[in-house]
C-alpha cells in the first residue's frame, strides 16, 4: 500500500511539474508575420510602432475611413491566443465612423519579446496611451475589443484607463477557472503563472460592456462567460450567437452588426 501511495504521489507531482513548465506553450501560440500588409476598400491602413515600457517596438496597424478628417472614435482590438491580428484592420468598414487599431502581442506577428500576462497588460496600457496622444483619435471615445485571451487584456485595460466601452468576445471569468475545468485534479491555483483574473476586476468597472458568447463554445464553455457577465459593474448587454463555436462566430452577420450598434451608441451617448 505504501508503494502504491508513493507511486500516486510521484505521478501527481510529475504531472504538476509538466503542467507548470508547459503552461506558456499551452496558453500562448504566437503566429508569424502576415505575408502582406492588410488592405481594405475605402479605408486607409497605416503601419504603426508602439514602444513598450521595457523598450520593445511592437508592430500594429491603424485603419480609418478614407474620407475621415479630424479626431475619430477608436476601437482597439486585442486578439486570441493563436491570432495574428492584422486582418482586423481590414474589417474597419464594419464600424462606420470609427477607426480601428490593432497591435500584435509581443512574440506575435514578428514582434520581439515573449508573451506573458504581465507583459500583455503593460503593453495594453502602452497601446492605449499611444492612441490617446494621436491627433486623429478622440481620446474620450476609445473602446476596447477583446476576443478570447484578449478579453482578459481588454478587461484589464478598462480597469486602468478611462474607456467609453468594452466588447468581450468568447470571454472567460479567469484562466484559473478555465484551467481548473480542464485539469480538475491539478493544483491550478498553485501552478498557474498567468491567471487573467477578469472576474476579480469586473465589479469595479462601470463602463458599458457588450458580451458576445458562442452557444457551442468548446474551448471556453459558456458558463465562464456567464459568470463574468454576472459580475460586471456597469451597463451590460448579452449577445449569444446560436449555433456558433469558439472560432467561427464571426461568420454570423450578427457578430459584426452587434458590435457596430454598440459602437454607434457609444458616440451617441
HUHUCOR-V486271 format. One record per pair of residues at least 6 apart in sequence whose ideal C-beta (glycine too) atoms are under 8 Angstrom apart, sorted by the first residue. I is the first residue (numbers start at 1). GAP is how many residues later the second one is. If there is no record, write none. Layout:
i=I gap=GAP
i=I gap=GAP
This chain:
i=12 gap=173
i=15 gap=171
i=16 gap=170
i=16 gap=171
i=16 gap=174
i=16 gap=175
i=19 gap=7
i=19 gap=164
i=19 gap=167
i=19 gap=172
i=20 gap=171
i=20 gap=173
i=23 gap=168
i=23 gap=169
i=23 gap=170
i=23 gap=171
i=24 gap=90
i=24 gap=91
i=24 gap=92
i=24 gap=169
i=24 gap=170
i=27 gap=54
i=27 gap=122
i=27 gap=148
i=27 gap=167
i=28 gap=53
i=28 gap=77
i=28 gap=79
i=28 gap=87
i=28 gap=88
i=28 gap=121
i=29 gap=52
i=29 gap=53
i=30 gap=75
i=30 gap=77
i=30 gap=78
i=30 gap=79
i=30 gap=85
i=31 gap=51
i=31 gap=52
i=31 gap=53
i=31 gap=77
i=31 gap=78
i=32 gap=52
i=32 gap=77
i=32 gap=78
i=33 gap=26
i=33 gap=51
i=33 gap=76
i=33 gap=77
i=34 gap=50
i=34 gap=52
i=34 gap=53
i=34 gap=75
i=37 gap=8
i=37 gap=10
i=37 gap=24
i=37 gap=49
i=38 gap=7
i=38 gap=23
i=38 gap=25
i=38 gap=48
i=38 gap=49
i=38 gap=51
i=38 gap=52
i=39 gap=6
i=39 gap=51
i=40 gap=23
i=40 gap=49
i=40 gap=50
i=40 gap=51
i=40 gap=52
i=40 gap=53
i=41 gap=52
i=42 gap=23
i=42 gap=24
i=42 gap=25
i=42 gap=51
i=43 gap=20
i=43 gap=21
i=43 gap=22
i=43 gap=23
i=43 gap=47
i=43 gap=49
i=43 gap=50
i=44 gap=19
i=44 gap=20
i=44 gap=21
i=44 gap=22
i=44 gap=24
i=45 gap=16
i=45 gap=17
i=45 gap=18
i=45 gap=44
i=45 gap=45
i=45 gap=47
i=46 gap=15
i=46 gap=16
i=46 gap=17
i=47 gap=12
i=47 gap=13
i=47 gap=14
i=48 gap=11
i=48 gap=12
i=48 gap=13
i=48 gap=14
i=48 gap=53
i=48 gap=55
i=48 gap=82
i=49 gap=8
i=49 gap=9
i=49 gap=10
i=49 gap=11
i=50 gap=7
i=50 gap=8
i=50 gap=10
i=50 gap=53
i=50 gap=73
i=50 gap=76
i=50 gap=77
i=50 gap=80
i=51 gap=6
i=51 gap=7
i=51 gap=75
i=51 gap=79
i=52 gap=6
i=52 gap=54
i=52 gap=61
i=52 gap=67
i=52 gap=70
i=52 gap=71
i=52 gap=74
i=53 gap=69
i=53 gap=70
i=53 gap=72
i=53 gap=73
i=54 gap=68
i=56 gap=50
i=56 gap=55
i=56 gap=56
i=56 gap=57
i=57 gap=54
i=57 gap=55
i=58 gap=45
i=58 gap=46
i=58 gap=47
i=58 gap=48
i=58 gap=53
i=58 gap=65
i=58 gap=68
i=58 gap=69
i=59 gap=44
i=59 gap=45
i=59 gap=50
i=59 gap=51
i=59 gap=52
i=60 gap=25
i=60 gap=41
i=60 gap=42
i=60 gap=43
i=60 gap=44
i=60 gap=67
i=61 gap=25
i=61 gap=28
i=61 gap=40
i=61 gap=41
i=61 gap=42
i=62 gap=27
i=62 gap=37
i=62 gap=38
i=62 gap=39
i=62 gap=72
i=63 gap=26
i=63 gap=27
i=63 gap=29
i=63 gap=36
i=63 gap=37
i=63 gap=38
i=64 gap=8
i=64 gap=28
i=64 gap=35
i=64 gap=36
i=64 gap=72
i=65 gap=7
i=65 gap=27
i=65 gap=28
i=65 gap=31
i=65 gap=32
i=65 gap=34
i=68 gap=31
i=68 gap=68
i=70 gap=66
i=71 gap=64
i=71 gap=65
i=71 gap=66
i=71 gap=67
i=72 gap=25
i=72 gap=26
i=72 gap=27
i=72 gap=64
i=72 gap=65
i=72 gap=66
i=73 gap=24
i=73 gap=25
i=73 gap=26
i=73 gap=65
i=73 gap=68
i=73 gap=69
i=73 gap=70
i=73 gap=91
i=73 gap=190
i=73 gap=193
i=73 gap=194
i=74 gap=24
i=74 gap=25
i=74 gap=26
i=74 gap=27
i=74 gap=57
i=74 gap=63
i=74 gap=64
i=74 gap=67
i=74 gap=68
i=74 gap=69
i=75 gap=20
i=75 gap=23
i=75 gap=24
i=75 gap=25
i=75 gap=26
i=75 gap=67
i=75 gap=68
i=75 gap=69
i=75 gap=70
i=75 gap=92
i=75 gap=188
i=76 gap=24
i=76 gap=25
i=76 gap=26
i=76 gap=51
i=76 gap=52
i=76 gap=55
i=76 gap=66
i=76 gap=67
i=76 gap=68
i=76 gap=69
i=76 gap=81
i=77 gap=8
i=77 gap=11
i=77 gap=23
i=77 gap=24
i=77 gap=25
i=77 gap=68
i=77 gap=69
i=77 gap=70
i=77 gap=73
i=78 gap=7
i=78 gap=24
i=78 gap=46
i=78 gap=66
i=78 gap=67
i=78 gap=68
i=78 gap=69
i=78 gap=71
i=78 gap=72
i=78 gap=73
i=78 gap=75
i=78 gap=76
i=78 gap=79
i=79 gap=6
i=79 gap=9
i=79 gap=23
i=79 gap=25
i=79 gap=26
i=79 gap=29
i=79 gap=68
i=79 gap=69
i=79 gap=70
i=79 gap=71
i=80 gap=67
i=80 gap=68
i=80 gap=69
i=80 gap=70
i=81 gap=67
i=81 gap=68
i=83 gap=25
i=83 gap=64
i=83 gap=65
i=83 gap=67
i=84 gap=20
i=84 gap=24
i=84 gap=25
i=85 gap=17
i=85 gap=18
i=85 gap=19
i=85 gap=23
i=85 gap=24
i=86 gap=16
i=86 gap=18
i=86 gap=23
i=88 gap=12
i=88 gap=14
i=89 gap=11
i=89 gap=13
i=91 gap=9
i=91 gap=165
i=92 gap=6
i=92 gap=7
i=92 gap=8
i=94 gap=162
i=94 gap=165
i=94 gap=166
i=95 gap=164
i=95 gap=165
i=95 gap=168
i=96 gap=164
i=96 gap=168
i=97 gap=167
i=97 gap=170
i=98 gap=165
i=99 gap=37
i=99 gap=38
i=101 gap=26
i=101 gap=30
i=103 gap=20
i=103 gap=24
i=104 gap=6
i=104 gap=7
i=105 gap=6
i=105 gap=10
i=105 gap=15
i=105 gap=18
i=106 gap=6
i=106 gap=7
i=106 gap=8
i=106 gap=9
i=106 gap=13
i=106 gap=14
i=106 gap=17
i=107 gap=6
i=107 gap=7
i=107 gap=8
i=108 gap=7
i=113 gap=6
i=116 gap=77
i=116 gap=78
i=117 gap=35
i=117 gap=76
i=117 gap=77
i=117 gap=78
i=117 gap=79
i=120 gap=33
i=121 gap=32
i=121 gap=35
i=121 gap=36
i=124 gap=29
i=124 gap=30
i=124 gap=32
i=124 gap=33
i=125 gap=32
i=125 gap=35
i=125 gap=36
i=128 gap=14
i=128 gap=16
i=128 gap=29
i=128 gap=33
i=129 gap=32
i=131 gap=6
i=131 gap=8
i=131 gap=11
i=132 gap=7
i=132 gap=10
i=132 gap=29
i=133 gap=6
i=140 gap=22
i=140 gap=24
i=141 gap=23
i=141 gap=125
i=141 gap=126
i=142 gap=19
i=142 gap=21
i=142 gap=22
i=143 gap=20
i=143 gap=21
i=143 gap=22
i=143 gap=23
i=143 gap=24
i=143 gap=119
i=143 gap=120
i=143 gap=123
i=144 gap=9
i=144 gap=10
i=144 gap=13
i=144 gap=14
i=144 gap=19
i=144 gap=21
i=144 gap=22
i=144 gap=23
i=145 gap=9
i=145 gap=21
i=145 gap=22
i=145 gap=24
i=145 gap=114
i=146 gap=6
i=146 gap=7
i=146 gap=8
i=146 gap=9
i=146 gap=20
i=146 gap=21
i=146 gap=22
i=146 gap=23
i=146 gap=25
i=147 gap=22
i=147 gap=23
i=148 gap=21
i=148 gap=22
i=148 gap=23
i=148 gap=24
i=148 gap=71
i=148 gap=72
i=148 gap=98
i=149 gap=47
i=150 gap=19
i=151 gap=17
i=151 gap=18
i=151 gap=19
i=151 gap=20
i=151 gap=21
i=151 gap=47
i=152 gap=19
i=152 gap=20
i=152 gap=22
i=152 gap=23
i=152 gap=44
i=152 gap=45
i=152 gap=46
i=154 gap=12
i=154 gap=13
i=154 gap=14
i=155 gap=11
i=155 gap=13
i=155 gap=16
i=155 gap=43
i=155 gap=46
i=155 gap=47
i=155 gap=50
i=155 gap=73
i=156 gap=42
i=156 gap=45
i=157 gap=6
i=158 gap=8
i=158 gap=43
i=158 gap=47
i=158 gap=49
i=159 gap=42
i=159 gap=45
i=159 gap=46
i=163 gap=44
i=164 gap=43
i=164 gap=44
i=164 gap=102
i=165 gap=42
i=165 gap=43
i=165 gap=44
i=165 gap=45
i=165 gap=97
i=165 gap=98
i=165 gap=101
i=166 gap=39
i=166 gap=41
i=166 gap=42
i=166 gap=43
i=166 gap=44
i=167 gap=42
i=167 gap=43
i=167 gap=44
i=167 gap=45
i=167 gap=92
i=167 gap=95
i=168 gap=41
i=168 gap=42
i=168 gap=43
i=168 gap=44
i=168 gap=57
i=168 gap=60
i=169 gap=43
i=169 gap=80
i=170 gap=42
i=170 gap=43
i=170 gap=44
i=170 gap=47
i=170 gap=49
i=170 gap=50
i=170 gap=55
i=170 gap=76
i=170 gap=79
i=171 gap=27
i=171 gap=40
i=171 gap=42
i=171 gap=49
i=171 gap=53
i=171 gap=54
i=171 gap=57
i=172 gap=6
i=172 gap=24
i=172 gap=26
i=172 gap=48
i=172 gap=52
i=172 gap=53
i=172 gap=56
i=173 gap=25
i=173 gap=26
i=173 gap=51
i=173 gap=52
i=173 gap=54
i=173 gap=55
i=173 gap=58
i=174 gap=21
i=174 gap=22
i=174 gap=23
i=174 gap=24
i=174 gap=25
i=174 gap=26
i=175 gap=17
i=175 gap=19
i=175 gap=20
i=175 gap=21
i=176 gap=12
i=176 gap=13
i=176 gap=16
i=176 gap=19
i=176 gap=20
i=176 gap=21
i=177 gap=22
i=177 gap=47
i=177 gap=50
i=178 gap=42
i=178 gap=46
i=179 gap=7
i=179 gap=9
i=179 gap=13
i=180 gap=6
i=180 gap=8
i=180 gap=9
i=181 gap=40
i=181 gap=43
i=198 gap=30
i=199 gap=28
i=199 gap=29
i=199 gap=32
i=202 gap=26
i=202 gap=29
i=202 gap=30
i=202 gap=31
i=203 gap=28
i=203 gap=29
i=203 gap=30
i=204 gap=29
i=205 gap=27
i=205 gap=28
i=205 gap=29
i=206 gap=27
i=206 gap=28
i=207 gap=27
i=208 gap=26
i=208 gap=27
i=208 gap=28
i=208 gap=29
i=208 gap=54
i=208 gap=57
i=208 gap=58
i=209 gap=23
i=209 gap=25
i=209 gap=26
i=209 gap=27
i=209 gap=28
i=210 gap=26
i=210 gap=27
i=210 gap=29
i=210 gap=48
i=210 gap=49
i=210 gap=52
i=211 gap=14
i=211 gap=17
i=211 gap=18
i=211 gap=21
i=211 gap=25
i=211 gap=26
i=211 gap=27
i=211 gap=28
i=212 gap=27
i=212 gap=28
i=212 gap=29
i=212 gap=37
i=212 gap=43
i=212 gap=46
i=212 gap=47
i=213 gap=9
i=213 gap=12
i=213 gap=13
i=213 gap=25
i=213 gap=26
i=213 gap=27
i=213 gap=28
i=214 gap=8
i=214 gap=26
i=214 gap=27
i=214 gap=30
i=214 gap=31
i=214 gap=32
i=214 gap=34
i=214 gap=35
i=215 gap=7
i=215 gap=25
i=215 gap=26
i=215 gap=27
i=215 gap=28
i=215 gap=29
i=216 gap=27
i=216 gap=28
i=216 gap=29
i=217 gap=8
i=217 gap=27
i=217 gap=28
i=217 gap=29
i=218 gap=27
i=218 gap=28
i=219 gap=27
i=219 gap=28
i=220 gap=26
i=222 gap=18
i=229 gap=7
i=229 gap=9
i=237 gap=25
i=239 gap=15
i=239 gap=19
i=241 gap=8
i=241 gap=11
i=241 gap=13
i=241 gap=14
i=243 gap=9
i=244 gap=7
i=244 gap=8
i=249 gap=6
i=250 gap=6
